[in-house]
Amino acid sequence: MLLEALLACAGVTLRSVATAMGLRLHAATLRADGLFDARGTLGIDKQAAVGVQDIVVTIEVDSDADDASLERLGRSTERYCVVGQTLRENPKIIVRRSERG
């Protein structure tokens, strides 16, 4: 689910940035790969990380744009993708029980 959220955000961001740059995209394919050791999540190995590690998003774009424009598109997509930036910045997450009123 995490990688799906990242890809959805990156895809919308890619399209928005391309529009802002005046680039025409004929098609785009996005893929996310990450390492996941289920032993950590399942509590089998206390040394194993819980969660996805080392995520790589690969974007294949069909466009008539030049290489410099496509490079800028990629950098801008990475910069403005909210989910990607949230993962990069390690936000503090607090889980608490709701008080019944």
C-alpha positions in Angstrom: 0.0 0.0 0.0 2.9 2.4 0.8 4.4 1.9 -2.6 1.0 2.3 -4.3 0.5 5.6 -2.5 3.9 6.8 -3.5 3.3 5.9 -7.2 -0.1 7.5 -7.2 1.3 10.8 -5.8 4.4 10.7 -8.1 2.1 10.1 -11.1 -0.2 13.0 -10.3 2.9 15.2 -9.6 4.6 14.2 -12.8 1.5 15.1 -14.8 1.1 18.4 -13.0 4.7 19.4 -13.4 4.7 18.4 -17.1 1.6 20.6 -17.6 3.3 23.5 -15.8 6.4 23.1 -17.9 4.4 22.9 -21.1 5.6 19.4 -21.9 3.4 16.9 -23.7 3.5 13.4 -22.3 2.2 10.7 -24.6 2.5 8.0 -21.9 4.2 7.4 -18.6 4.8 4.2 -16.7 5.9 4.4 -13.0 7.3 1.5 -11.0 8.4 1.4 -7.3 10.8 -1.1 -5.9 11.7 -1.4 -2.2 13.3 -3.9 0.1 11.0 -5.5 2.7 12.0 -8.1 5.3 8.9 -9.6 6.7 10.8 -11.1 9.6 10.8 -7.6 11.2 7.1 -7.0 10.8 6.2 -10.5 12.0 8.5 -10.2 15.1 10.6 -13.2 14.0 13.9 -11.3 14.0 14.2 -8.3 16.3 17.3 -7.1 14.3 15.3 -6.9 11.0 13.9 -3.6 10.1 10.1 -3.1 10.2 8.9 -1.5 7.0 10.1 -0.8 3.5 13.7 0.2 3.0 15.6 1.7 0.0 12.7 2.7 -2.3 13.5 3.4 -6.0 10.9 4.9 -8.3 11.5 4.4 -12.0 9.6 6.5 -14.5 9.5 5.7 -18.2 8.1 8.6 -20.2 7.1 8.7 -23.8 7.5 12.4 -24.9 9.0 14.5 -27.6 10.7 16.7 -24.9 14.4 16.9 -25.0 16.7 15.2 -22.4 17.3 18.4 -20.4 13.5 19.0 -20.0 12.9 15.4 -19.0 15.7 15.5 -16.4 14.1 18.7 -15.0 10.7 17.0 -15.0 12.1 14.0 -13.0 13.9 16.3 -10.4 10.7 18.4 -10.0 8.5 15.4 -9.7 10.8 14.1 -6.9 10.8 17.5 -5.2 7.1 18.1 -5.2 5.7 14.6 -4.6 4.2 15.0 -1.1 4.3 11.3 -0.3 7.9 11.0 -1.4 9.0 14.0 0.6 7.1 12.8 3.6 8.9 9.5 3.5 12.3 11.3 3.0 11.8 13.6 6.0 11.0 10.8 8.5 7.9 12.5 10.2 7.1 11.9 13.8 4.1 9.6 13.9 2.1 9.2 17.1 -0.5 6.5 17.5 -2.9 7.1 20.3 -6.2 5.7 21.5 -9.2 8.0 21.2 -11.0 9.0 24.4 -14.7 8.2 24.3 -16.8 11.2 25.2 
